[in-house]
Amino acid sequence: MNWVDIGLAVGFLASVVFIAYMWLKNREMAKTIMEEKNEVLERVIPVVEAVIPMLPPDKQPAAQEAVEALKAIVEIDKALLQAPLSRLYRTWRKLKFERL
């Protein structure tokens, strides 16, 4: 693992935390952010998939893993957007108090 991978992982985690915080504080803004993120990812994923065959053979598996992770993120966001807010909030509160 190199510094770029670590930076990407930290950035990804920070964005997830930011969206979760915004979801609790300002649901409409968080919903808009998630919808726009999904729209962008749905356009980016096919482009990245088209570029993968042009990459050096040693980089192709990592790029394919990244694409699979992006697809999973899109599916998770779609599920969150369809879930009732009250249930998400109750689950978050339960997890928050279990950690204390």
C-alpha positions in Angstrom: 0.0 0.0 0.0 1.4 3.4 -0.9 0.6 6.9 0.2 -1.8 7.6 -2.6 -3.9 4.6 -1.5 -3.8 5.7 2.1 -4.8 9.3 1.0 -7.7 7.9 -1.0 -8.9 5.8 1.8 -8.8 8.7 4.3 -10.6 10.9 1.8 -13.3 8.3 1.3 -13.8 7.8 5.0 -13.9 11.6 5.6 -16.6 12.0 2.9 -18.7 9.2 4.4 -18.5 10.8 7.8 -19.3 14.2 6.4 -22.4 12.8 4.6 -23.6 11.0 7.7 -23.2 14.1 9.8 -25.0 16.2 7.2 -27.7 13.5 7.0 -28.4 14.0 10.7 -28.2 17.8 10.7 -29.7 18.7 7.4 -31.4 15.8 5.7 -32.4 17.6 2.5 -28.8 18.8 1.8 -27.5 15.3 2.5 -30.1 13.7 0.3 -29.1 16.1 -2.5 -25.4 15.4 -2.0 -26.0 11.6 -2.1 -28.2 11.9 -5.2 -25.6 14.0 -7.0 -22.7 11.8 -5.9 -24.6 8.8 -7.3 -25.2 10.6 -10.6 -21.6 11.4 -11.0 -20.5 7.9 -10.0 -22.9 6.4 -12.5 -21.2 8.4 -15.2 -17.6 7.9 -14.0 -17.8 4.1 -13.5 -18.2 3.3 -17.2 -15.3 5.6 -18.1 -13.0 4.0 -15.6 -14.0 0.5 -16.8 -13.1 1.6 -20.4 -9.7 2.8 -19.2 -8.8 -0.4 -17.2 -7.7 -2.4 -20.3 -5.2 0.4 -21.2 -3.5 0.3 -17.8 -0.4 -1.7 -17.1 -1.2 -5.3 -16.2 0.0 -4.8 -12.6 -2.4 -1.9 -12.0 -5.5 -3.5 -13.6 -6.5 -5.6 -10.5 -6.4 -2.5 -8.2 -8.4 -0.4 -10.7 -11.0 -3.2 -11.0 -11.2 -3.3 -7.2 -11.8 0.4 -7.1 -14.6 0.1 -9.7 -16.2 -2.6 -7.6 -16.0 -0.4 -4.5 -17.6 2.5 -6.4 -20.4 0.2 -7.5 -21.0 -0.9 -3.9 -21.0 2.7 -2.8 -23.7 3.5 -5.3 -25.8 0.6 -4.2 -25.4 1.5 -0.5 -26.4 5.1 -1.2 -29.5 4.0 -3.2 -30.5 1.8 -0.2 -30.0 4.6 2.3 -32.0 7.0 0.1 -34.9 4.5 0.2 -34.8 3.8 3.9 -37.1 5.6 6.3 -35.4 8.4 8.1 -36.8 7.4 11.5 -35.4 3.9 11.3 -31.9 5.2 10.2 -31.9 7.7 13.1 -32.9 5.0 15.7 -30.2 2.7 14.4 -27.6 5.5 14.6 -28.6 6.4 18.1 -28.4 2.8 19.2 -25.0 2.4 17.7 -23.8 5.7 19.2 -24.8 4.8 22.7 -23.4 1.3 22.5 -20.0 2.7 21.8 -20.1 5.0 24.9 
